[in-house]
Each structure stands twice: as C-alpha cells, then as structure tokens.
Amino acid sequence: MLRDQSLEEISDGKLYKLSDMARVDSKGCLGCSEVCCKNMADTIVLTPIDVHRLSRDLPISPDQLLERACQIGQVDGLLLPHMKMSKSNNACIFLDAENRCLVHNQRPDVCRLFPLGRLWSDDGDFSYILQKNQCKKHDLVKIRVRDWIGDQGPEYDAYIKQWHRLLKIATKKNEDLIEAGQETKIKVLCKYILKKLYLTPYVGADGETLAEDMDFYTEFKKRIEEIEGRL
C-alpha cells in the first residue's frame, strides 16, 4: 500500500540494501504470530504474483483462491485482494493450530518482508526500511536483508517497480475521473485491472499454469503495458 509518511515516523530512520544487515531475525518465530499473522484486517494486500504462486501451488484457480482465502477492498485507487482473517480467532486462514504458516514457501510479499518494508523514491526506485514497533519477539538478531527476504533476482525487483508504477498511475487516473465527475468509470477501470492482472490465469500456449516465475514476469509485462496504454 502507498503511504505518505516520513521515514522517521514509520522506521528506525535507516535505509537498507539487500547486502545490509538488519535486526529482524526472530529465529523461526517459535509459533509467535500475534502481530504478523493475526488481527491484520486488510493490510496483507496481495500483488499479482502472490495470487499466481498461491493458486499454482495449492493448486486452485485464481478465482477460487480469491473466493476462499481473500477479500477485495479499495486500495491505492484499485480493487485489490487482501488475505482473509478467520472469524473464529481473527488469524490468517493459512495459519495452522501451532501458529505456523501453511503456505510459507509461497507466502505473500508483505509477509516475506515483515518487519521490513519498502520506501519508494520519486524516481520509482526503493530501499528497504525496518518498521517501528512491529515484530513483538525479543532479542531479534541481525541478518543480511537478502537472506531474510530471499533474493528473487533483478527480474522480481523490476516486476515490483512496474506494479508500484501502475498503482500511482491508477490513483492519479481515479483522481482525474472524480474531478471530471466521471466516478462511474472508476468501477469499470478497477474491475478491468482486477480481472486482467489477478483473475485471468497466467498460462502458456499449452493452457497449463506457468510454472516458472520468469515466464510470469514476461506475461505480466505484456498485460501491464496494455493497461497503461488504456490509462
């Protein structure tokens, strides 16, 4: 999600690169999930590759995943899915009885970063930040940022930048539509983006779900260029 706050308000005031050390390692969490996996409301917003990976590995279709595990809300000018919380204990529905994540290998980007976040610059690049008062575990130890989040390569960074760019463009487009008194067009735009980037499966020529992330990035780039052209 886009947030208009100062570095000092939300972090320890430092900017981190993948090669830097940050005090985030909880030594496996040991079943603690009180902050990162419970009572998160609509904050675990999924990006398109999150939905693709989860639906691919479960395996279920994207629309089945969104129906079972997600809710749709208005975020940054778009209709975006976020992880659903259980009604019984307000925990992520992928949290098991021992407070362990059932989809840890394909956990969403927000979960992978926690308690880190991204701080975006005006030129569309980003640094990592350590968010204030997030993880409640004591005696966190330092670990290289790359090792904590898993270095997914420059292709993933390029994808995240494309996604962030679209959020900014769509937000500006919605503001222009409101100013022009064309609010009804916002719903059409949001539903189009949701269908194009989330609900339409990423498949190859054989109709099979794309197994390799590199193939996903290629297809995502085509789709986002089409959307930006229409915007």
Number of C-alpha atoms within 10 A of each C-alpha: 12 13 9 5 9 10 15 11 10 17 20 13 14 13 16 20 14 16 11 14 16 22 15 22 19 17 10 8 14 11 12 16 20 14 15 19 22 17 16 17 15 18 15 21 23 21 19 23 22 17 25 28 22 19 20 20 13 11 13 13 18 21 16 13 19 20 13 12 16 23 17 17 14 12 17 19 20 22 20 22 25 24 24 24 23 15 9 7 10 14 23 24 20 19 18 12 8 10 18 17 18 12 13 12 11 20 18 22 17 19 18 16 19 16 21 24 20 18 21 15 9 6 7 13 15 18 14 20 22 24 21 14 11 14 20 15 16 7 11 15 12 14 16 18 22 15 13 18 15 12 12 10 9 9 13 15 14 14 18 19 16 16 17 19 17 21 18 14 16 22 17 15 16 21 16 14 15 14 10 9 10 12 14 10 12 20 12 10 19 18 13 16 19 17 13 18 20 22 19 13 20 23 14 13 7 7 9 11 19 19 15 9 15 12 13 20 17 12 16 20 15 10 15 18 13 12 17 12 8 8 12
